[in-house]
Amino acid sequence: MSWIGALVAACAVAAVLLSRARPGIAAAVAGAASVAASLAHPLTGTLSGQLVWPVAEAPPLLVLTVLAVRLAPPRWAVLGGGLSGLAVALVLLKVVWPEQPSLVFGACAAWGLGAVAAAAVGLYLRSLDARRVRAVAEATRLQRLSLARDLHDFVAHDVSGMLVQAQAAAVIAGPLPEPVAEALRRIEEAGQRALAALDRTVHLLNEPGPGIEGIAALADGFSPAVRVELSLVPAAEVPGQASALAYRVVSEALTNVRRHAPRATAVAVTVAREGRRLLVRVANDGADDGGAGGTRNGGFGLPGLARLLESRGGSLTAGPHGGGWLVTADIPVEGEGQ
């Protein structure tokens, strides 16, 4: 085998050692180099006639095929796994060329079966990884739902008690000074709103919430002093889960504008789809008072949404932008409509 083939084998081994970081790229580079070297042998007539080097070159390429198919993003998995698998099938060109075409084809096809098996192993391991991620996400969701229901029961019990005491005070105490009566009415109304909000929250945890189609109504109910400009992808183009996440991001961002950017006069909301990603952008022109990032004592708000998106392969960022605040979210789109 020439020095080119030896270099390819060395590069393949190095790529295996480094491939945990970028397996698709490593497989594509090593596979392309090996394919080029294999094709160069019959073209230049420098054939080795020895099987030892193809045998040494093939195992690292097979390992790269498995790692690329299992770990790389879909596009790089196809490209890297395809090139490294093709390289495995072509390594015998260094030995059997220029024998009869049927012999060359049969030998390459036989070695190609090893690449097919490696790709199958990678796909199987990839499916196991995806199943494990879904199982963990579902267990986490059920645990949070259980905690939310418990919290609802405890808080609803206490709020109901406060509400009953306020109503009893208004009835038993007889005529009250107007400021005291007004305070009791406000306490009663606040308690009823709190109970209604708890019920809505638990209901949303059990069933999908509104999606992109609800953002317009959300904007219409925003502060009349703030102009909300919308640029939305048609709701029919986005599956329900991604659409519901986009709604939650916009809702939380608008809530933070109301709470933390009192000088804002305009908010621009953009929801656009790019391939299998849904991009959400909410920008306001009001200076932030230090809380627009959505940080709360319990760690909910935008930080909670950021953790949720990260667990599903997306991301969320928030920070100063010009004279205001910008929230951006990258949401993976899965299921129908891809």
Backbone hydrogen bonds in HBPLUS format (Angstrom, degrees):
<---DONOR---> <-ACCEPTOR-->    atom                        ^
c    i                          cat <-CA-CA->   ^        H-A-AA   ^      H-
h    n   atom  resd res      DA  || num        DHA   H-A  angle D-A-AA Bond
n    s   type  num  typ     dist DA aas  dist angle  dist       angle   num
A0006-ALA N   A0002-SER O   3.24 MM   4  6.61 159.9  2.28 148.3 154.0     1
A0007-LEU N   A0003-TRP O   2.93 MM   4  6.06 152.8  2.01 141.8 148.9     2
A0008-VAL N   A0004-ILE O   2.94 MM   4  6.24 153.5  2.01 148.0 155.4     3
A0009-ALA N   A0005-GLY O   2.97 MM   4  6.26 160.4  2.01 151.2 155.6     4
A0010-ALA N   A0006-ALA O   3.00 MM   4  6.26 158.9  2.05 147.4 153.0     5
A0011-CYS N   A0007-LEU O   2.84 MM   4  6.08 158.1  1.89 149.6 156.0     6
A0012-ALA N   A0008-VAL O   2.85 MM   4  6.07 149.9  1.94 148.2 157.0     7
A0013-VAL N   A0009-ALA O   3.01 MM   4  6.30 157.3  2.06 148.9 154.0     8
A0014-ALA N   A0010-ALA O   2.99 MM   4  6.26 163.8  2.01 150.8 155.2     9
A0015-ALA N   A0011-CYS O   2.81 MM   4  5.98 151.2  1.90 143.7 152.4    10
A0016-VAL N   A0012-ALA O   2.96 MM   4  6.25 147.1  2.07 145.2 153.4    11
A0017-LEU N   A0013-VAL O   3.17 MM   4  6.55 155.9  2.24 147.8 153.3    12
A0018-LEU N   A0014-ALA O   3.07 MM   4  6.32 142.0  2.22 144.3 154.8    13
A0019-SER N   A0015-ALA O   2.80 MM   4  5.50 112.4  2.27 141.2 156.5    14
A0019-SER N   A0016-VAL O   3.40 MM   3  5.08 153.2  2.47  94.0 101.6    15
A0021-ALA N   A0018-LEU O   3.39 MM   3  6.37 159.0  2.44 124.5 127.1    16
A0026-ALA N   A0022-ARG O   3.02 MM   4  6.21 169.4  2.03 160.3 163.7    17
A0027-ALA N   A0023-PRO O   2.91 MM   4  5.99 162.0  1.94 148.2 153.0    18
A0028-ALA N   A0024-GLY O   2.96 MM   4  6.11 156.1  2.02 143.9 150.9    19
A0029-VAL N   A0025-ILE O   2.91 MM   4  6.09 167.3  1.93 157.7 160.3    20
A0030-ALA N   A0026-ALA O   3.00 MM   4  6.08 172.5  2.00 152.4 154.7    21
A0031-GLY N   A0027-ALA O   2.82 MM   4  5.69 155.6  1.88 141.3 149.5    22
A0032-ALA N   A0028-ALA O   2.89 MM   4  5.90 160.7  1.93 144.0 149.5    23
A0033-ALA N   A0029-VAL O   3.00 MM   4  6.18 160.2  2.04 148.8 154.4    24
A0034-SER N   A0030-ALA O   2.95 MM   4  6.11 156.2  2.01 146.6 153.2    25
A0035-VAL N   A0031-GLY O   2.88 MM   4  6.07 161.0  1.91 151.9 157.1    26
A0036-ALA N   A0032-ALA O   2.98 MM   4  6.13 162.0  2.02 147.0 151.9    27
A0037-ALA N   A0033-ALA O   3.00 MM   4  6.20 157.3  2.06 144.3 150.5    28
A0038-SER N   A0034-SER O   2.87 MM   4  6.07 157.9  1.92 150.4 156.6    29
A0039-LEU N   A0035-VAL O   2.95 MM   4  6.15 161.6  1.98 152.3 156.7    30
A0040-ALA N   A0036-ALA O   2.94 MM   4  6.03 138.1  2.12 138.9 150.7    31
A0041-HIS N   A0037-ALA O   3.33 MM   4  6.56 140.2  2.50 143.2 150.3    32
A0043-LEU N   A0039-LEU O   3.42 MM   4  6.48 153.7  2.50 141.6 149.0    33
A0044-THR N   A0040-ALA O   2.89 MM   4  5.89 149.1  1.99 148.2 154.7    34
A0045-GLY N   A0041-HIS O   2.81 MM   4  5.70 127.6  2.09 143.3 157.9    35
A0048-SER N   A0094-LYS O   3.25 MM  46  6.03 133.1  2.48 145.6 158.5    36
A0055-VAL N   A0051-LEU O   3.10 MM   4  6.23 159.6  2.14 153.5 159.7    37
A0056-ALA N   A0052-VAL O   3.02 MM   4  6.26 143.1  2.16 141.2 151.2    38
A0056-ALA N   A0053-TRP O   3.08 MM   3  4.97 119.3  2.47  93.9 109.0    39
A0057-GLU N   A0053-TRP O   2.85 MM   4  6.03 142.8  1.99 149.9 160.9    40
A0058-ALA N   A0054-PRO O   2.96 MM   4  5.95 153.3  2.03 150.8 155.3    41
A0061-LEU N   A0058-ALA O   3.03 MM   3  5.18 114.9  2.47 103.6 119.8    42
A0062-LEU N   A0058-ALA O   2.90 MM   4  6.17 149.3  1.99 156.8 167.0    43
A0063-VAL N   A0059-PRO O   2.94 MM   4  6.23 158.2  1.98 155.3 160.8    44
A0064-LEU N   A0060-PRO O   2.94 MM   4  6.18 157.2  1.99 146.1 152.5    45
A0065-THR N   A0061-LEU O   2.94 MM   4  6.17 147.5  2.04 140.1 149.0    46
A0066-VAL N   A0062-LEU O   3.06 MM   4  6.40 159.7  2.10 150.8 154.6    47
A0067-LEU N   A0063-VAL O   2.98 MM   4  6.25 168.8  1.99 156.1 158.8    48
A0068-ALA N   A0064-LEU O   2.85 MM   4  5.91 163.9  1.87 151.7 156.4    49
A0069-VAL N   A0065-THR O   3.06 MM   4  6.13 170.9  2.07 150.6 153.3    50
A0070-ARG N   A0066-VAL O   2.97 MM   4  6.05 150.2  2.06 145.1 154.0    51
A0071-LEU N   A0067-LEU O   2.83 MM   4  5.72 167.8  1.85 151.7 155.4    52
A0072-ALA N   A0068-ALA O   3.07 MM   4  5.05 150.7  2.16 127.3 136.0    53
A0077-ALA N   A0073-PRO O   2.74 MM   4  5.81 148.7  1.84 160.8 169.7    54
A0078-VAL N   A0074-PRO O   3.02 MM   4  6.27 156.9  2.07 151.4 155.6    55
A0079-LEU N   A0075-ARG O   2.97 MM   4  6.22 170.4  1.97 151.3 154.3    56
A0080-GLY N   A0076-TRP O   2.72 MM   4  5.49 157.0  1.77 140.7 147.9    57
A0081-GLY N   A0077-ALA O   2.92 MM   4  5.48 148.5  2.02 128.6 138.7    58
A0082-GLY N   A0078-VAL O   2.88 MM   4  5.64 147.4  1.99 133.1 142.9    59
A0083-LEU N   A0079-LEU O   2.97 MM   4  6.12 165.8  1.99 151.4 154.8    60
A0084-SER N   A0080-GLY O   2.99 MM   4  6.10 170.3  2.00 154.4 157.6    61
A0085-GLY N   A0081-GLY O   2.95 MM   4  5.85 151.1  2.03 136.6 145.4    62
A0086-LEU N   A0082-GLY O   2.88 MM   4  6.01 155.3  1.94 144.0 151.1    63
A0087-ALA N   A0083-LEU O   2.89 MM   4  6.08 149.7  1.98 143.3 152.0    64
A0088-VAL N   A0084-SER O   3.10 MM   4  6.38 148.3  2.21 140.6 147.8    65
A0089-ALA N   A0085-GLY O   3.21 MM   4  6.56 156.6  2.26 145.9 151.3    66
A0090-LEU N   A0086-LEU O   3.07 MM   4  6.30 139.0  2.24 144.7 155.7    67
A0093-LEU N   A0090-LEU O   2.98 MM   3  5.62 165.5  2.00 120.9 125.7    68
A0094-LYS N   A0091-VAL O   3.29 MM   3  6.15 161.3  2.33 118.9 122.3    69
A0095-VAL N   A0092-LEU O   2.86 MM   3  5.20 153.3  1.93 109.7 118.5    70
A0096-VAL N   A0092-LEU O   2.94 MM   4  6.14 166.7  1.96 174.4 174.3    71
A0099-GLU N   A0096-VAL O   2.79 MM   3  5.73 150.4  1.88 138.0 147.2    72
A0103-LEU N   A0100-GLN O   2.94 MM   3  5.31 121.7  2.29 108.5 123.2    73
A0104-VAL N   A0100-GLN O   3.01 MM   4  6.35 161.6  2.04 158.7 164.5    74
A0105-PHE N   A0101-PRO O   2.81 MM   4  5.96 168.7  1.83 155.4 158.8    75
A0106-GLY N   A0102-SER O   2.92 MM   4  5.96 160.2  1.96 141.0 147.1    76
A0107-ALA N   A0103-LEU O   2.93 MM   4  6.05 161.6  1.97 149.3 154.1    77
A0108-CYS N   A0104-VAL O   3.03 MM   4  6.21 168.3  2.05 151.9 155.2    78
A0109-ALA N   A0105-PHE O   2.85 MM   4  5.97 156.2  1.91 148.6 156.1    79
A0110-ALA N   A0106-GLY O   2.90 MM   4  6.04 155.6  1.96 145.7 152.0    80
A0111-TRP N   A0107-ALA O   3.10 MM   4  6.40 161.5  2.14 149.5 153.6    81
A0112-GLY N   A0108-CYS O   2.81 MM   4  5.97 139.5  1.97 138.9 151.7    82
A0113-LEU N   A0109-ALA O   3.10 MM   4  6.44 129.4  2.36 141.8 152.9    83
A0113-LEU N   A0110-ALA O   3.22 MM   3  5.38 140.1  2.39  97.4 107.7    84
A0114-GLY N   A0111-TRP O   3.11 MM   3  5.52 136.1  2.31 105.5 116.0    85
A0115-ALA N   A0112-GLY O   3.02 MM   3  5.06 118.7  2.41  95.6 110.6    86
A0116-VAL N   A0112-GLY O   2.98 MM   4  6.36 153.1  2.05 150.0 157.8    87
A0117-ALA N   A0113-LEU O   2.92 MM   4  6.17 156.6  1.97 146.5 152.6    88
A0118-ALA N   A0114-GLY O   2.92 MM   4  6.17 152.2  2.00 143.0 150.9    89
A0119-ALA N   A0115-ALA O   2.89 MM   4  6.17 157.4  1.94 149.0 154.7    90
A0120-ALA N   A0116-VAL O   2.92 MM   4  6.17 152.2  2.00 145.5 153.5    91
A0121-VAL N   A0117-ALA O   2.93 MM   4  6.22 155.1  1.99 148.4 154.7    92
A0122-GLY N   A0118-ALA O   2.96 MM   4  6.24 159.5  2.00 148.4 154.0    93
A0123-LEU N   A0119-ALA O   2.88 MM   4  6.15 157.3  1.93 149.9 155.8    94
A0124-TYR N   A0120-ALA O   2.93 MM   4  6.14 156.8  1.99 147.7 154.1    95
A0125-LEU N   A0121-VAL O   2.95 MM   4  6.21 165.7  1.97 154.7 158.1    96
A0126-ARG N   A0122-GLY O   2.86 MM   4  6.00 149.5  1.95 143.8 153.2    97
A0127-SER N   A0123-LEU O   2.91 MM   4  6.14 152.9  1.99 145.8 152.3    98
A0128-LEU N   A0124-TYR O   3.01 MM   4  6.35 150.5  2.10 145.6 153.9    99
A0129-ASP N   A0125-LEU O   2.93 MM   4  6.21 155.9  1.99 146.8 153.2   100
A0130-ALA N   A0126-ARG O   2.93 MM   4  6.21 162.5  1.96 150.8 155.2   101
A0131-ARG N   A0127-SER O   2.89 MM   4  6.03 154.9  1.95 143.9 151.2   102
A0132-ARG N   A0128-LEU O   2.91 MM   4  6.11 153.2  1.98 146.7 153.9   103
A0133-VAL N   A0129-ASP O   2.95 MM   4  6.24 158.2  2.00 151.1 156.7   104
A0134-ARG N   A0130-ALA O   2.96 MM   4  6.19 162.1  1.99 148.7 153.5   105
A0135-ALA N   A0131-ARG O   2.92 MM   4  6.10 152.9  1.99 143.9 151.7   106
A0136-VAL N   A0132-ARG O   2.95 MM   4  6.20 160.5  1.99 150.8 155.4   107
A0137-ALA N   A0133-VAL O   2.91 MM   4  6.13 162.6  1.94 150.7 155.9   108
A0138-GLU N   A0134-ARG O   2.86 MM   4  6.01 156.8  1.91 147.1 153.5   109
A0139-ALA N   A0135-ALA O   2.91 MM   4  6.09 158.6  1.95 147.0 153.1   110
A0140-THR N   A0136-VAL O   2.88 MM   4  6.07 158.2  1.93 149.1 155.4   111
A0141-ARG N   A0137-ALA O   2.87 MM   4  6.07 155.1  1.93 143.8 151.1   112
A0142-LEU N   A0138-GLU O   2.93 MM   4  6.15 162.8  1.96 151.2 155.2   113
A0143-GLN N   A0139-ALA O   2.96 MM   4  6.13 153.8  2.03 144.6 152.1   114
A0144-ARG N   A0140-THR O   2.91 MM   4  6.14 162.7  1.94 152.0 156.3   115
A0145-LEU N   A0141-ARG O   2.86 MM   4  6.05 153.9  1.93 146.9 155.0   116
A0146-SER N   A0142-LEU O   2.92 MM   4  6.11 154.8  1.98 143.8 150.2   117
A0147-LEU N   A0143-GLN O   2.93 MM   4  6.23 160.2  1.97 149.0 154.5   118
A0148-ALA N   A0144-ARG O   2.79 MM   4  5.99 153.9  1.86 146.6 154.4   119
A0149-ARG N   A0145-LEU O   2.93 MM   4  6.18 154.6  2.00 146.8 153.1   120
A0150-ASP N   A0146-SER O   2.99 MM   4  6.28 160.3  2.03 149.0 154.3   121
A0151-LEU N   A0147-LEU O   2.83 MM   4  6.04 163.4  1.85 151.1 156.2   122
A0152-HIS N   A0148-ALA O   2.82 MM   4  5.99 154.1  1.88 144.4 152.1   123
A0153-ASP N   A0149-ARG O   2.94 MM   4  6.23 158.8  1.98 149.2 154.0   124
A0154-PHE N   A0150-ASP O   2.97 MM   4  6.26 168.6  1.99 158.5 160.6   125
A0155-VAL N   A0151-LEU O   2.85 MM   4  5.90 170.1  1.86 155.8 158.7   126
A0156-ALA N   A0152-HIS O   2.76 MM   4  5.60 156.3  1.82 142.9 151.3   127
A0157-HIS N   A0153-ASP O   3.00 MM   4  6.03 150.7  2.09 138.4 146.2   128
A0158-ASP N   A0154-PHE O   3.14 MM   4  6.49 161.9  2.17 150.2 153.8   129
A0159-VAL N   A0155-VAL O   2.81 MM   4  6.03 170.6  1.82 163.2 166.0   130
A0160-SER N   A0156-ALA O   2.83 MM   4  5.83 155.7  1.89 143.4 150.7   131
A0161-GLY N   A0157-HIS O   3.02 MM   4  6.26 152.0  2.10 143.0 150.5   132
A0162-MET N   A0158-ASP O   2.99 MM   4  6.34 155.2  2.05 149.1 155.4   133
A0163-LEU N   A0159-VAL O   2.84 MM   4  6.08 155.3  1.90 149.4 156.8   134
A0164-VAL N   A0160-SER O   2.88 MM   4  6.13 159.2  1.92 151.6 156.4   135
A0165-GLN N   A0161-GLY O   3.04 MM   4  6.26 158.5  2.09 146.7 152.3   136
A0166-ALA N   A0162-MET O   3.00 MM   4  6.23 155.1  2.06 146.7 153.3   137
A0167-GLN N   A0163-LEU O   2.98 MM   4  6.23 160.3  2.02 150.2 155.5   138
A0168-ALA N   A0164-VAL O   2.82 MM   4  6.01 155.9  1.88 148.3 155.6   139
A0169-ALA N   A0165-GLN O   2.90 MM   4  6.03 155.7  1.96 145.1 151.4   140
A0170-ALA N   A0166-ALA O   3.17 MM   4  6.39 151.1  2.26 142.1 149.0   141
A0171-VAL N   A0167-GLN O   3.23 MM   4  6.48 137.4  2.42 139.2 149.9   142
A0171-VAL N   A0168-ALA O   3.11 MM   3  5.15 129.3  2.38  95.9 109.3   143
A0172-ILE N   A0168-ALA O   2.76 MM   4  5.79 174.8  1.76 165.2 166.4   144
A0173-ALA N   A0169-ALA O   3.24 MM   4  5.59 154.8  2.31 128.6 136.0   145
A0180-VAL N   A0177-PRO O   3.03 MM   3  5.43 118.3  2.42 109.5 124.2   146
A0181-ALA N   A0177-PRO O   2.93 MM   4  6.21 165.7  1.95 161.6 166.5   147
A0182-GLU N   A0178-GLU O   2.85 MM   4  5.96 159.8  1.90 153.8 159.3   148
A0183-ALA N   A0179-PRO O   2.99 MM   4  6.14 151.9  2.07 139.5 147.1   149
A0184-LEU N   A0180-VAL O   2.97 MM   4  6.26 157.2  2.03 150.7 156.3   150
A0185-ARG N   A0181-ALA O   2.97 MM   4  6.25 154.2  2.04 146.2 153.4   151
A0186-ARG N   A0182-GLU O   2.95 MM   4  6.22 155.4  2.01 147.4 154.0   152
A0187-ILE N   A0183-ALA O   2.92 MM   4  6.18 153.8  1.99 147.0 154.5   153
A0188-GLU N   A0184-LEU O   2.93 MM   4  6.18 159.3  1.98 148.8 154.0   154
A0189-GLU N   A0185-ARG O   2.91 MM   4  6.17 163.7  1.93 150.7 155.1   155
A0190-ALA N   A0186-ARG O   2.84 MM   4  5.98 161.7  1.87 149.7 155.1   156
A0191-GLY N   A0187-ILE O   2.93 MM   4  6.09 155.8  1.99 147.0 153.6   157
A0192-GLN N   A0188-GLU O   3.01 MM   4  6.28 157.4  2.06 149.6 155.3   158
A0193-ARG N   A0189-GLU O   2.94 MM   4  6.21 156.4  2.00 149.1 155.6   159
A0194-ALA N   A0190-ALA O   2.90 MM   4  6.11 153.6  1.97 146.2 153.8   160
A0195-LEU N   A0191-GLY O   3.00 MM   4  6.26 160.0  2.04 149.5 154.0   161
A0196-ALA N   A0192-GLN O   3.00 MM   4  6.20 158.8  2.04 145.6 151.7   162
A0197-ALA N   A0193-ARG O   2.85 MM   4  6.06 153.7  1.92 147.4 154.8   163
A0198-LEU N   A0194-ALA O   2.95 MM   4  6.20 154.4  2.01 148.3 155.0   164
A0199-ASP N   A0195-LEU O   3.01 MM   4  6.27 158.2  2.06 148.1 153.7   165
A0200-ARG N   A0196-ALA O   2.97 MM   4  6.22 159.3  2.01 148.1 153.6   166
A0201-THR N   A0197-ALA O   2.95 MM   4  6.11 156.3  2.00 146.7 153.2   167
A0202-VAL N   A0198-LEU O   3.10 MM   4  6.32 168.9  2.11 153.6 155.2   168
A0203-HIS N   A0199-ASP O   2.97 MM   4  6.11 154.1  2.04 145.3 153.3   169
A0204-LEU N   A0200-ARG O   2.91 MM   4  6.14 151.0  2.00 147.6 154.7   170
A0205-LEU N   A0201-THR O   3.07 MM   4  6.39 142.3  2.22 142.7 153.2   171
A0206-ASN N   A0202-VAL O   3.15 MM   4  6.45 139.0  2.33 142.4 152.4   172
A0206-ASN N   A0203-HIS O   3.21 MM   3  5.23 129.3  2.48  94.1 106.9   173
A0207-GLU N   A0203-HIS O   3.05 MM   4  6.25 147.4  2.15 147.7 156.5   174
A0214-GLY N   A0211-GLY O   2.90 MM   3  5.56 157.2  1.95 118.7 125.9   175
A0215-ILE N   A0212-ILE O   3.08 MM   3  5.40 164.0  2.10 113.4 118.4   176
A0218-LEU N   A0214-GLY O   3.07 MM   4  6.31 149.3  2.17 143.3 152.7   177
A0219-ALA N   A0215-ILE O   2.86 MM   4  6.18 150.9  1.95 150.8 157.8   178
A0220-ASP N   A0216-ALA O   2.90 MM   4  6.20 152.4  1.97 146.2 154.5   179
A0221-GLY N   A0217-ALA O   3.08 MM   4  6.26 143.3  2.22 142.5 150.7   180
A0222-PHE N   A0219-ALA O   3.09 MM   3  5.13 162.2  2.12 105.7 110.3   181
A0226-VAL N   A0223-SER O   3.07 MM   3  5.56 166.2  2.09 116.7 121.1   182
A0227-ARG N   A0265-THR O   2.90 MM  38  6.14 169.9  1.91 138.3 135.4   183
A0267-VAL N   A0227-ARG O   2.74 MM  40  6.15 154.5  1.81 161.8 163.6   184
A0229-GLU N   A0267-VAL O   2.78 MM  38  6.17 164.7  1.80 165.9 171.0   185
A0269-VAL N   A0229-GLU O   2.75 MM  40  5.99 177.0  1.75 177.0 177.0   186
A0231-SER N   A0269-VAL O   2.85 MM  38  6.22 136.2  2.04 156.6 168.5   187
A0271-VAL N   A0231-SER O   2.81 MM  40  6.23 162.5  1.84 160.6 162.9   188
A0233-VAL N   A0271-VAL O   2.83 MM  38  5.84 119.8  2.20 138.7 156.5   189
A0237-GLU N   A0234-PRO O   3.02 MM   3  5.70 161.1  2.06 120.6 126.2   190
A0238-VAL N   A0235-ALA O   3.22 MM   3  5.64 169.5  2.23 116.2 119.0   191
A0243-SER N   A0239-PRO O   3.03 MM   4  6.12 158.6  2.08 156.1 162.8   192
A0244-ALA N   A0240-GLY O   2.83 MM   4  6.01 155.4  1.89 151.8 157.9   193
A0245-LEU N   A0241-GLN O   3.03 MM   4  6.29 155.0  2.09 147.4 154.1   194
A0246-ALA N   A0242-ALA O   2.98 MM   4  6.22 156.0  2.03 147.8 154.0   195
A0247-TYR N   A0243-SER O   3.07 MM   4  6.35 155.5  2.13 146.1 152.4   196
A0248-ARG N   A0244-ALA O   3.03 MM   4  6.31 156.4  2.08 146.2 152.3   197
A0249-VAL N   A0245-LEU O   2.97 MM   4  6.25 156.1  2.03 151.8 157.7   198
A0250-VAL N   A0246-ALA O   3.03 MM   4  6.27 169.2  2.04 154.1 156.4   199
A0251-SER N   A0247-TYR O   2.82 MM   4  5.96 163.0  1.85 152.9 158.4   200
A0252-GLU N   A0248-ARG O   2.95 MM   4  6.06 164.9  1.97 147.2 151.0   201
A0253-ALA N   A0249-VAL O   2.92 MM   4  6.07 158.6  1.96 149.3 155.9   202
A0254-LEU N   A0250-VAL O   2.90 MM   4  6.08 161.1  1.94 152.4 157.0   203
A0255-THR N   A0251-SER O   2.96 MM   4  6.15 152.6  2.04 144.1 152.3   204
A0256-ASN N   A0252-GLU O   2.99 MM   4  6.24 152.2  2.07 145.5 152.3   205
A0257-VAL N   A0253-ALA O   3.03 MM   4  6.34 141.5  2.18 140.6 151.4   206
A0258-ARG N   A0254-LEU O   3.08 MM   4  6.39 158.4  2.12 149.5 153.9   207
A0259-ARG N   A0255-THR O   3.01 MM   4  6.28 149.8  2.10 143.3 152.1   208
A0260-HIS N   A0256-ASN O   2.74 MM   4  5.54 164.5  1.76 147.4 152.3   209
A0261-ALA N   A0257-VAL O   3.02 MM   4  4.84 144.8  2.15 127.3 130.7   210
A0289-ASP N   A0260-HIS O   3.09 MM  29  5.57 143.6  2.23 149.6 160.3   211
A0264-ALA N   A0261-ALA O   3.10 MM   3  5.57 165.9  2.12 120.1 121.9   212
A0285-ASP N   A0266-ALA O   3.30 MM  19  5.97 143.1  2.44 159.4 164.3   213
A0268-ALA N   A0283-ALA O   2.79 MM  15  5.26 161.3  1.83 156.8 161.9   214
A0283-ALA N   A0268-ALA O   2.99 MM  15  5.26 160.8  2.03 145.5 150.7   215
A0270-THR N   A0281-ARG O   2.77 MM  11  5.01 161.8  1.81 152.7 158.2   216
A0281-ARG N   A0270-THR O   2.78 MM  11  5.01 152.6  1.85 152.4 157.3   217
A0272-ALA N   A0279-LEU O   2.89 MM   7  5.24 162.0  1.92 152.8 157.1   218
A0279-LEU N   A0272-ALA O   2.72 MM   7  5.24 163.2  1.75 172.1 171.7   219
A0274-GLU N   A0277-ARG O   2.85 MM   3  5.28 164.7  1.88 155.3 160.5   220
A0277-ARG N   A0274-GLU O   3.09 MM   3  5.28 149.0  2.19 117.0 126.4   221
A0333-VAL N   A0276-ARG O   2.88 MM  57  4.98 165.6  1.90 138.1 135.2   222
A0278-LEU N   A0331-ILE O   2.69 MM  53  4.88 155.8  1.75 147.0 155.4   223
A0331-ILE N   A0278-LEU O   2.81 MM  53  4.88 173.2  1.82 148.8 150.8   224
A0280-VAL N   A0329-ALA O   2.89 MM  49  4.95 167.9  1.91 147.5 151.0   225
A0329-ALA N   A0280-VAL O   2.83 MM  49  4.95 153.6  1.90 142.8 146.6   226
A0282-VAL N   A0327-VAL O   2.84 MM  45  5.14 162.8  1.87 155.3 160.5   227
A0327-VAL N   A0282-VAL O   2.87 MM  45  5.14 160.5  1.90 146.4 153.1   228
A0284-ASN N   A0325-TRP O   2.99 MM  41  5.52 158.2  2.04 155.0 162.2   229
A0325-TRP N   A0284-ASN O   3.27 MM  41  5.52 137.2  2.46 122.5 133.9   230
A0294-GLY N   A0291-GLY O   2.99 MM   3  5.91 163.9  2.02 128.1 130.5   231
A0299-GLY N   A0296-ARG O   3.01 MM   3  5.25 158.6  2.06 109.8 116.8   232
A0305-LEU N   A0301-GLY O   3.04 MM   4  6.40 156.3  2.10 151.2 158.6   233
A0306-ALA N   A0302-LEU O   2.77 MM   4  5.97 153.2  1.84 154.4 162.2   234
A0307-ARG N   A0303-PRO O   3.08 MM   4  6.36 156.7  2.13 146.7 151.4   235
A0308-LEU N   A0304-GLY O   3.03 MM   4  6.29 154.2  2.10 143.7 151.3   236
A0309-LEU N   A0305-LEU O   2.86 MM   4  6.10 162.3  1.89 154.8 158.5   237
A0310-GLU N   A0306-ALA O   2.94 MM   4  6.11 161.0  1.98 149.0 154.5   238
A0311-SER N   A0307-ARG O   3.06 MM   4  6.23 151.2  2.15 143.6 150.6   239
A0312-ARG N   A0309-LEU O   2.94 MM   3  5.11 143.0  2.08 101.9 113.5   240
A0314-GLY N   A0309-LEU O   2.70 MM   5  4.69 162.2  1.73 142.9 136.5   241
A0313-GLY N   A0310-GLU O   3.21 MM   3  5.10 167.8  2.22 106.6 107.2   242
A0315-SER N   A0330-ASP O   2.95 MM  15  5.13 147.0  2.06 135.9 144.6   243
A0330-ASP N   A0315-SER O   2.82 MM  15  5.13 165.1  1.84 149.5 152.9   244
A0317-THR N   A0328-THR O   2.89 MM  11  5.41 161.9  1.92 157.1 163.0   245
A0328-THR N   A0317-THR O   2.93 MM  11  5.41 163.3  1.96 152.5 157.9   246
A0319-GLY N   A0326-LEU O   3.05 MM   7  5.61 151.9  2.13 148.9 157.8   247
A0326-LEU N   A0319-GLY O   2.91 MM   7  5.61 167.5  1.92 162.3 165.9   248
A0321-HIS N   A0324-GLY O   3.05 MM   3  5.29 163.5  2.08 119.0 119.9   249
A0324-GLY N   A0321-HIS O   2.93 MM   3  5.29 162.9  1.95 132.9 133.5   250
